[in-house]
Amino acid sequence: MDKALEHLLGTIAQMQREQEETKSDEDVIKVSETVSAAASVYETVRNTLEYDDEHLLRRNAIKRILKRRLADGDSKRLAESLLRELIWAKYLPNGEVQTSMINTIAQILEKYKLMFGTLEEETQEGQHVYKWLLDVLSVELEYTLGPPCVDEALASYAYQELKKRVEWQTRTIKESDKDLQLYIGIHRAVLRSNVATLRYRVLTLYYNNWRTAKAGDQVVKEIAMNVSKVIESVEGQIYHPAQDSVYRFVRRHGVVFHLLSDIAQDNPEAFAEAIRSADTATIDTAITKAAGVRYKRFRTRLNRTVMRAAFFLLLTKSILAMLVEYPYELFILRSTDYLPLTVNIIFPPLLLAIVGLTVRIPKKKNTERVLEELHGILGFGDDFKLVFKRRRPWGRGMLWWIFNGMYAGILVLTVSFISSVLLQFQFNTLSIFFFIFFMSLVAYFGLRIRNTRRELMVIDLSRGFFGTLTDILFLPIVRAGRWVAIRAPKVNVFLFFFDFIIEAPFKAAIGLVESWLAFLREKREEI
């Protein structure tokens, strides 16, 4: 059996044993169940407005707490407050976090204090460094509270298996960068790591003793003195021009490792025995069953995401119509036509729902391809090579101008056609603008939602005649929506309201209530 696979199975078995072991008698942090219920409800409501993956929610909460409390001078007090808030919100189990964790967290906070202390927060660069360090710190704290041992072992296994099969046919990636680009692509595709996670992981690759470093260690002083250069090196790898291509390349094979991990975690000893005995029938049955579970889970998550996004879009568009479109018609045009208002409110969420809920996965064909790759990886079938190419035969010379000219022409024609149709229904200039603006955004975000199925897809989907025709007609307007989305201010008004208006006084009130309940409990015990 491959050493990387042995390490993965051993890690899974070890983690399962540790979860079953009897808990230590050491003192633990306990909070009031009453205030915990209130804080948990708050987090649930707030998280419905945030579109990050569920595995990032606790880390996001850590980052929010740090932003609010980082000014506290005492690292130990900050560490205790951080842990208590996470337990309040049920990101950590009540009565199971040992009090020694306060000192562990405080040591990490002390390590970063030197770097935060050297920042000039008034400058743009100082703000960038502050946000960067906050990302890295939140990930390190998350890893300390719940070490992702299985995830790291899975990423290591995927890296070893893909590295020996990839043939690089590109000049856009230096030889010295290929391994790291593959590593980052695996973290993005297999572990769904966000930018904050990648920053921490690449930093620890450059400085492998960072995890165990203490506040006064030389490596901390070195990074603090050269933090801008360190950030530049890390960001250069994360935002490498070829990284998105590498990510998409790895993503096509990520589901193979996800399914392997699923059946391994179900019973690591039985899986190891099946591999040793080359019991392909048992493994294939388990993989097929695990694939069915993932397909079903994807459908449930997709439906929830689409409905939540459609509701949020309906709410946002209704507010915008009442604040902008209706007053414009009433006071500028001196007339009111409810048809454009109604269409502009209903059409965007309806389009998003149609685009998102019509996603289909060819389950049988995809699962068969997964089994073929898995047989090659485990040594049961024919091995395979993966060729990475990054070429644009049309990317230079006259073809570039011709294709981009046609692209722009199709966009202009599409917008003109839609505008002429809307004019027939008495849409005014502002209503037409909002219709096209939101249609392009919704088309872009809807396509992104549809593309989440690629996390499960190993096979290519044939576009066919109608698919190609759709690309020709609507891809330009989808790209326009992408252009707007990238450049639009990334401010969620509702999240801003929660994070900066509600959260601080709400958490302060919870702390006060908990102190009052503790006071009452003490007085009751005295009686």
Phi and psi in degrees as a GROMACS rama.xvg file:
@    title "Ramachandran Plot"
@    xaxis  label "Phi"
@    yaxis  label "Psi"
@TYPE xy
-59.4683  139.984  ASP-2
-62.3813  -39.9639  LYS-3
-63.9419  -36.79  ALA-4
-70.4531  -39.3693  LEU-5
-59.992  -41.3461  GLU-6
-63.424  -41.8597  HIS-7
-61.9947  -49.4891  LEU-8
-64.6976  -38.9028  LEU-9
-64.5109  -39.5821  GLY-10
-65.2844  -43.358  THR-11
-60.9693  -46.2676  ILE-12
-63.0805  -41.3315  ALA-13
-64.7299  -43.1691  GLN-14
-65.108  -38.1795  MET-15
-66.5937  -37.8124  GLN-16
-65.8749  -40.9688  ARG-17
-64.5111  -35.2314  GLU-18
-68.0338  -27.4193  GLN-19
-88.5476  -15.0589  GLU-20
-68.7151  154.258  GLU-21
-66.3112  138.119  THR-22
-68.7272  151.812  LYS-23
-68.6407  156.384  SER-24
-84.3889  2.25287  ASP-25
-63.352  153.21  GLU-26
-59.0016  143.698  ASP-27
-125.011  162.393  VAL-28
-88.6823  125.396  ILE-29
-121.677  142.47  LYS-30
-126.452  165.628  VAL-31
-68.5548  131.355  SER-32
-64.9053  -29.0098  GLU-33
-65.1449  -52.0051  THR-34
-70.7488  -29.4096  VAL-35
-63.3645  -39.8662  SER-36
-62.5271  -41.8481  ALA-37
-65.389  -44.9607  ALA-38
-65.3858  -36.7727  ALA-39
-65.812  -40.6682  SER-40
-63.083  -42.5644  VAL-41
-58.4104  -46.8726  TYR-42
-63.4223  -38.5728  GLU-43
-63.1063  -45.1645  THR-44
-64.2353  -45.1733  VAL-45
-64.0141  -40.786  ARG-46
-71.0367  -17.0796  ASN-47
-68.3211  -18.5613  THR-48
-94.3344  -3.52368  LEU-49
-112.854  138.948  GLU-50
-106.896  19.1653  TYR-51
-74.7294  159.26  ASP-52
-63.429  155.057  ASP-53
-62.5909  -32.5149  GLU-54
-71.3327  -5.98322  HIS-55
-102.632  -4.99675  LEU-56
-65.4427  -42.6887  LEU-57
-64.7957  -40.8055  ARG-58
-63.6262  -40.0968  ARG-59
-62.3734  -38.2347  ASN-60
-64.9178  -41.0785  ALA-61
-59.3277  -44.4316  ILE-62
-63.8388  -41.6491  LYS-63
-62.4513  -42.7199  ARG-64
-65.1277  -41.4006  ILE-65
-62.6944  -43.6068  LEU-66
-60.4641  -34.7769  LYS-67
-81.3665  -29.151  ARG-68
-117.458  -0.512229  ARG-69
-62.9034  -21.4621  LEU-70
-70.5003  -16.0641  ALA-71
-58.9945  130.056  ASP-72
-74.1873  -30.9844  GLY-73
-88.682  114.143  ASP-74
-65.7326  -35.1667  SER-75
-68.9066  -40.1039  LYS-76
-65.8074  -40.4692  ARG-77
-63.5636  -41.0602  LEU-78
-62.0231  -43.3399  ALA-79
-66.3724  -41.8113  GLU-80
-62.6835  -41.4594  SER-81
-60.2059  -47.798  LEU-82
-65.4732  -41.457  LEU-83
-65.0473  -40.9663  ARG-84
-65.8905  -37.9759  GLU-85
-67.1491  -34.7982  LEU-86
-72.9463  -39.6747  ILE-87
-52.6528  -48.5119  TRP-88
-81.4339  2.82223  ALA-89
66.2252  26.5032  LYS-90
-79.68  -19.163  TYR-91
-129.925  147.33  LEU-92
-70.4766  138.641  PRO-93
-72.9806  131.445  ASN-94
78.2022  14.3375  GLY-95
-123.12  -18.4218  GLU-96
-81.3844  120.672  VAL-97
-71.327  146.234  GLN-98
-65.1449  -22.8184  THR-99
-63.4786  -20.0095  SER-100
-64.6242  -25.1683  MET-101
-60.3432  -46.1266  ILE-102
-65.9833  -38.0929  ASN-103
-62.2299  -46.1166  THR-104
-66.2221  -40.2884  ILE-105
-61.4545  -37.951  ALA-106
-63.7707  -39.5117  GLN-107
-65.8011  -42.5284  ILE-108
-62.1577  -38.9734  LEU-109
-63.2332  -35.5759  GLU-110
-62.426  -38.0036  LYS-111
-85.6873  -14.972  TYR-112
-60.3556  -38.1343  LYS-113
-61.0042  -42.9877  LEU-114
-70.6781  -40.1506  MET-115
-64.707  -31.7446  PHE-116
-71.4964  -19.1848  GLY-117
-91.9032  1.01801  THR-118
-81.6337  146.93  LEU-119
-104.009  88.8611  GLU-120
-67.1067  -15.7923  GLU-121
-73.2257  -24.8802  GLU-122
-85.5816  159.964  THR-123
-64.9724  -40.6713  GLN-124
-64.8415  -39.1543  GLU-125
-62.2223  -39.7608  GLY-126
-64.8763  -39.8436  GLN-127
-64.2855  -45.3411  HIS-128
-63.6984  -40.491  VAL-129
-59.0689  -48.9535  TYR-130
-64.0553  -37.6235  LYS-131
-64.364  -47.6082  TRP-132
-64.6233  -36.5359  LEU-133
-63.8323  -39.7376  LEU-134
-59.2305  -51.1226  ASP-135
-63.9637  -43.0652  VAL-136
-63.0883  -43.5476  LEU-137
-63.2777  -37.4875  SER-138
-68.7932  -42.2953  VAL-139
-63.259  -39.1127  GLU-140
-66.051  -40.8638  LEU-141
-60.8012  -44.0787  GLU-142
-66.1571  -31.2886  TYR-143
-72.1009  -39.8608  THR-144
-72.3372  -32.9109  LEU-145
-146.072  83.036  GLY-146
-55.4125  124.035  PRO-147
-83.7187  59.2764  PRO-148
-61.2032  -43.9222  CYS-149
-66.9322  -42.747  VAL-150
-60.7101  -43.5339  ASP-151
-65.255  -40.3783  GLU-152
-65.8087  -38.4913  ALA-153
-65.3408  -43.4341  LEU-154
-63.3136  -39.9723  ALA-155
-63.4492  -42.2818  SER-156
-65.3831  -45.2927  TYR-157
-61.7794  -39.5987  ALA-158
-63.1785  -46.0387  TYR-159
-63.2254  -41.0491  GLN-160
-72.1403  -39.9688  GLU-161
-76.4491  -35.244  LEU-162
-58.9421  -40.9727  LYS-163
-80.1134  -4.75262  LYS-164
-111.685  -12.8714  ARG-165
-82.3438  131.653  VAL-166
-110.246  116.689  GLU-167
-85.8223  112.811  TRP-168
-116.687  68.632  GLN-169
-156.924  150.555  THR-170
-108.716  1.18186  ARG-171
-82.7314  -9.60933  THR-172
-119.97  123.571  ILE-173
-63.9885  152.19  LYS-174
-57.3044  -37.2665  GLU-175
-72.198  -16.757  SER-176
-100.17  -10.2824  ASP-177
-61.6753  -46.5302  LYS-178
-62.2188  -43.458  ASP-179
-68.3594  -37.8564  LEU-180
-64.6815  -38.3389  GLN-181
-65.6474  -41.9477  LEU-182
-60.1397  -46.287  TYR-183
-64.8441  -42.0839  ILE-184
-60.2782  -39.0324  GLY-185
-66.8628  -41.775  ILE-186
-62.6817  -38.0635  HIS-187
-71.7754  -43.1751  ARG-188
-84.3344  -41.5973  ALA-189
-88.4079  -42.5399  VAL-190
-100.428  -2.56569  LEU-191
53.1648  43.3943  ARG-192
-71.6933  137.442  SER-193
-91.156  -176.134  ASN-194
-62.2138  -39.7168  VAL-195
-60.0117  -44.5692  ALA-196
-63.0181  -43.9852  THR-197
-62.6086  -37.9382  LEU-198
-60.2459  -45.3037  ARG-199
-66.9413  -43.1942  TYR-200
-66.2078  -41.4659  ARG-201
-69.5405  -38.4301  VAL-202
-58.6514  -43.1306  LEU-203
-73.3027  -18.0478  THR-204
-75.1973  -40.5565  LEU-205
-69.9724  -37.1442  TYR-206
-126.492  86.5098  TYR-207
-71.1756  -9.11349  ASN-208
-99.7736  10.1312  ASN-209
-65.5487  -38.6122  TRP-210
-59.2573  -37.8509  ARG-211
-98.3898  0.716877  THR-212
-68.5564  149.585  ALA-213
-110.313  172.183  LYS-214
-55.2274  -38.6433  ALA-215
-94.4466  4.16534  GLY-216
-69.4491  156.316  ASP-217
-62.3691  -38.0892  GLN-218
-63.7  -33.5836  VAL-219
-67.1532  -44.3961  VAL-220
-64.6859  -39.433  LYS-221
-62.432  -46.3666  GLU-222
-67.3896  -39.5395  ILE-223
-62.2261  -37.3435  ALA-224
-75.4668  -23.3392  MET-225
-126.342  33.3826  ASN-226
-61.3989  -37.1394  VAL-227
-65.2538  -41.1207  SER-228
-68.359  -38.3507  LYS-229
-62.2746  -46.2884  VAL-230
-61.2364  -42.4606  ILE-231
-61.1002  -41.3978  GLU-232
-66.2764  -44.8479  SER-233
-65.4977  -46.8201  VAL-234
-64.6411  -32.7349  GLU-235
-61.3695  -33.0982  GLY-236
-80.472  -41.6619  GLN-237
-65.4999  -40.3557  ILE-238
-104.06  32.0516  TYR-239
-57.3361  140.169  HIS-240
-54.458  -27.2909  PRO-241
-98.2568  0.0107848  ALA-242
-64.1129  -41.4256  GLN-243
-61.7461  -36.5894  ASP-244
-66.6728  -40.9445  SER-245
-64.1323  -42.1462  VAL-246
-59.4108  -47.977  TYR-247
-64.2218  -33.6517  ARG-248
-65.2513  -44.7743  PHE-249
-72.7865  -36.1597  VAL-250
-57.3089  -32.9942  ARG-251
-63.3899  -18.775  ARG-252
-117.31  1.06357  HIS-253
-62.9733  -37.1951  GLY-254
-63.2185  -28.3236  VAL-255
-60.0653  -44.7188  VAL-256
-75.5082  -32.4739  PHE-257
-60.9325  -46.351  HIS-258
-68.6788  -38.3064  LEU-259
-61.1933  -42.4904  LEU-260
-64.951  -37.7443  SER-261
-59.2906  -49.6668  ASP-262
-74.929  -27.2136  ILE-263
-68.272  -40.4792  ALA-264
-71.7814  -24.507  GLN-265
-65.2998  -42.3923  ASP-266
-161.891  87.4711  ASN-267
-61.6556  -36.5191  PRO-268
-66.9272  -44.0546  GLU-269
-66.0048  -37.3056  ALA-270
-66.1028  -43.3752  PHE-271
-61.4348  -40.5897  ALA-272
-66.6882  -38.4143  GLU-273
-63.7082  -36.0242  ALA-274
-69.2713  -44.4253  ILE-275
-62.6271  -36.4414  ARG-276
-91.6185  4.38247  SER-277
53.6733  42.4535  ALA-278
-84.4484  78.8079  ASP-279
-66.1769  -32.4625  THR-280
-62.1823  -45.3676  ALA-281
-64.5576  -43.6388  THR-282
-65.8458  -42.9826  ILE-283
-62.9102  -40.9221  ASP-284
-62.8249  -43.9334  THR-285
-65.5989  -40.7311  ALA-286
-65.4506  -43.1537  ILE-287
-61.4243  -42.2471  THR-288
-65.2951  -44.1407  LYS-289
-64.3517  -36.8236  ALA-290
-63.17  -42.2719  ALA-291
-60.1392  -39.5932  GLY-292
-64.0923  -42.9885  VAL-293
-67.1343  -38.919  ARG-294
-61.1976  -43.8478  TYR-295
-66.1066  -42.118  LYS-296
-64.0059  -38.9342  ARG-297
-62.1119  -44.506  PHE-298
-61.5462  -43.1484  ARG-299
-63.0341  -46.5722  THR-300
-64.9359  -38.8958  ARG-301
-63.2607  -47.3585  LEU-302
-59.9788  -42.3622  ASN-303
-64.8491  -42.8006  ARG-304
-63.9771  -45.0401  THR-305
-64.4275  -46.0619  VAL-306
-66.3959  -38.4646  MET-307
-66.5172  -43.657  ARG-308
-65.5991  -39.6314  ALA-309
-65.0346  -41.0829  ALA-310
-64.7389  -44.0489  PHE-311
-63.5319  -39.3567  PHE-312
-67.5948  -40.6514  LEU-313
-61.2213  -43.1677  LEU-314
-64.2393  -46.8716  LEU-315
-63.209  -44.5271  THR-316
-67.9428  -35.3694  LYS-317
-64.4839  -43.9101  SER-318
-63.6824  -43.3956  ILE-319
-63.0327  -39.2515  LEU-320
-64.1635  -41.0616  ALA-321
-73.1016  -31.6654  MET-322
-88.4736  -27.2984  LEU-323
-120.545  -58.7384  VAL-324
-66.6043  -47.7869  GLU-325
-64.6192  -47.308  TYR-326
-60.9257  -34.8475  PRO-327
-61.7147  -46.0142  TYR-328
-66.6365  -40.3838  GLU-329
-71.7417  -43.8277  LEU-330
-101.041  -25.9886  PHE-331
-96.3854  -51.7023  ILE-332
-84.8974  -15.4047  LEU-333
60.1917  30.7865  ARG-334
-155.167  160.252  SER-335
-132.778  124.045  THR-336
-121.929  113.597  ASP-337
-79.6381  -15.7848  TYR-338
-63.2873  -51.7727  LEU-339
-59.5061  -40.2432  PRO-340
-60.1282  -46.9634  LEU-341
-64.7314  -44.7832  THR-342
-62.8244  -43.3425  VAL-343
-66.8838  -25.7899  ASN-344
-80.3686  -43.4727  ILE-345
-85.9546  -36.6138  ILE-346
-61.2571  -47.3794  PHE-347
-58.802  -51.4981  PRO-348
-64.872  -32.6891  PRO-349
-66.3584  -42.9923  LEU-350
-62.6523  -42.8267  LEU-351
-61.8677  -42.5136  LEU-352
-62.9261  -42.2243  ALA-353
-65.3613  -46.4145  ILE-354
-63.8133  -41.566  VAL-355
-77.4377  -40.2512  GLY-356
-83.8425  -5.50934  LEU-357
-96.1416  13.8521  THR-358
-68.7996  135.584  VAL-359
-132.03  146.678  ARG-360
-121.748  126.075  ILE-361
-72.8034  84.0002  PRO-362
-59.119  -48.9761  LYS-363
-62.1228  -49.5863  LYS-364
-64.6473  -40.2316  LYS-365
-66.5013  -43.1238  ASN-366
-64.701  -37.9036  THR-367
-61.6418  -40.1675  GLU-368
-68.85  -36.6637  ARG-369
-59.7061  -45.0952  VAL-370
-63.182  -38.0553  LEU-371
-61.3194  -47.0427  GLU-372
-65.3953  -40.841  GLU-373
-64.5285  -38.9517  LEU-374
-60.6705  -40.9597  HIS-375
-65.5926  -40.3249  GLY-376
-67.2289  -41.1017  ILE-377
-84.3099  -5.79144  LEU-378
86.4016  15.9904  GLY-379
-91.5104  -17.2502  PHE-380
-140.291  -164.565  GLY-381
-67.8637  134.406  ASP-382
-73.6531  169.656  ASP-383
-146.489  159.654  PHE-384
-114.337  150.541  LYS-385
-120.687  119.744  LEU-386
-100.661  122.348  VAL-387
-99.3958  119.313  PHE-388
-123.358  147.113  LYS-389
-143.487  79.7276  ARG-390
-127.432  148.517  ARG-391
-128.819  93.4072  ARG-392
-61.913  -20.8177  PRO-393
-99.4301  4.10108  TRP-394
-79.1954  -3.73375  GLY-395
-133.712  161.468  ARG-396
72.5775  -154.274  GLY-397
-63.6894  -33.678  MET-398
-60.5747  -36.3407  LEU-399
-59.2183  -46.1807  TRP-400
-68.2455  -40.0893  TRP-401
-64.5066  -50.915  ILE-402
-63.9283  -43.3906  PHE-403
-69.2514  -32.4576  ASN-404
-65.1733  -43.1975  GLY-405
-63.4574  -39.3305  MET-406
-61.3476  -47.8096  TYR-407
-65.7984  -37.6379  ALA-408
-63.3313  -42.4413  GLY-409
-63.4103  -39.7347  ILE-410
-61.9284  -45.5241  LEU-411
-63.1989  -43.8124  VAL-412
-63.5425  -41.8607  LEU-413
-62.8308  -47.3917  THR-414
-63.4674  -40.5942  VAL-415
-64.2418  -41.7926  SER-416
-64.2444  -46.1642  PHE-417
-62.369  -42.2028  ILE-418
-63.1908  -41.4093  SER-419
-65.772  -37.6474  SER-420
-65.2679  -44.3009  VAL-421
-65.5866  -33.8839  LEU-422
-62.044  -31.3986  LEU-423
-65.7759  -22.782  GLN-424
-103.49  23.5936  PHE-425
65.9755  28.6175  GLN-426
-73.3835  136.741  PHE-427
-87.1853  177.117  ASN-428
-60.005  -44.0598  THR-429
-66.0151  -41.603  LEU-430
-63.3552  -39.8855  SER-431
-64.7869  -42.1403  ILE-432
-59.9251  -48.522  PHE-433
-64.5014  -37.251  PHE-434
-61.8466  -50.3729  PHE-435
-68.9057  -39.5784  ILE-436
-59.3353  -50.5289  PHE-437
-73.7778  -31.0571  PHE-438
-63.0217  -42.8649  MET-439
-65.8054  -41.8175  SER-440
-65.2095  -45.4505  LEU-441
-65.4335  -39.8497  VAL-442
-61.4984  -40.723  ALA-443
-66.3727  -50.8444  TYR-444
-68.3377  -33.014  PHE-445
-64.1318  -40.8615  GLY-446
-65.6781  -37.2848  LEU-447
-63.2666  -40.8912  ARG-448
-63.6075  -43.2087  ILE-449
-61.5152  -37.0992  ARG-450
-71.2872  -9.46991  ASN-451
-64.1701  -20.5853  THR-452
-66.637  -19.2105  ARG-453
-64.0253  -19.2255  ARG-454
-64.3368  -21.019  GLU-455
-107.559  -4.81984  LEU-456
-100.781  127.934  MET-457
-101.681  -30.8576  VAL-458
-86.8525  160.803  ILE-459
-87.0406  143.304  ASP-460
-96.8461  128.004  LEU-461
-73.0753  128.541  SER-462
-75.0666  -36.3972  ARG-463
71.5592  179.472  GLY-464
-65.0325  -48.6249  PHE-465
-69.0606  -34.5743  PHE-466
-64.4891  -42.4084  GLY-467
-64.8537  -41.3735  THR-468
-62.7481  -40.8188  LEU-469
-62.0395  -42.2231  THR-470
-59.6873  -43.7192  ASP-471
-63.1056  -42.39  ILE-472
-82.911  -39.3967  LEU-473
-111.69  -16.4737  PHE-474
-60.8666  -39.0106  LEU-475
-57.4413  -40.9319  PRO-476
-74.3113  -29.0438  ILE-477
-65.6316  -42.6862  VAL-478
-64.5114  -35.1725  ARG-479
-63.4189  -40.245  ALA-480
-63.0451  -38.0672  GLY-481
-63.9898  -42.6254  ARG-482
-59.3966  -43.7104  TRP-483
-66.1868  -44.4199  VAL-484
-62.6786  -39.2016  ALA-485
-68.2224  -36.979  ILE-486
-94.0629  -12.9214  ARG-487
-70.5256  148.664  ALA-488
-59.7422  127.006  PRO-489
-87.0471  63.5425  LYS-490
-119.529  116.87  VAL-491
-92.4411  109.029  ASN-492
-57.1965  -40.5743  VAL-493
-66.6752  -42.0018  PHE-494
-65.7696  -40.0086  LEU-495
-58.3549  -43.6134  PHE-496
-61.5122  -44.333  PHE-497
-65.3013  -47.257  PHE-498
-74.4417  -35.4347  ASP-499
-108.889  -16.5869  PHE-500
-106.576  -43.4689  ILE-501
-94.3314  -44.9111  ILE-502
-59.988  -49.2133  GLU-503
-59.3272  -53.0467  ALA-504
-66.8918  -32.2116  PRO-505
-64.9094  -46.855  PHE-506
-67.2442  -34.205  LYS-507
-64.1883  -40.9883  ALA-508
-64.8194  -39.8962  ALA-509
-61.9094  -44.0078  ILE-510
-61.271  -39.6572  GLY-511
-65.5853  -44.1604  LEU-512
-62.376  -42.2988  VAL-513
-63.8235  -40.3346  GLU-514
-63.1105  -40.0558  SER-515
-64.7193  -42.0257  TRP-516
-65.8415  -37.1012  LEU-517
-65.709  -38.4184  ALA-518
-62.7945  -44.9824  PHE-519
-63.8094  -39.1707  LEU-520
-63.8596  -39.2861  ARG-521
-65.7807  -43.3174  GLU-522
-65.1587  -35.9792  LYS-523
-65.9549  -39.0435  ARG-524
-67.6359  -31.8528  GLU-525
-65.1057  -31.401  GLU-526
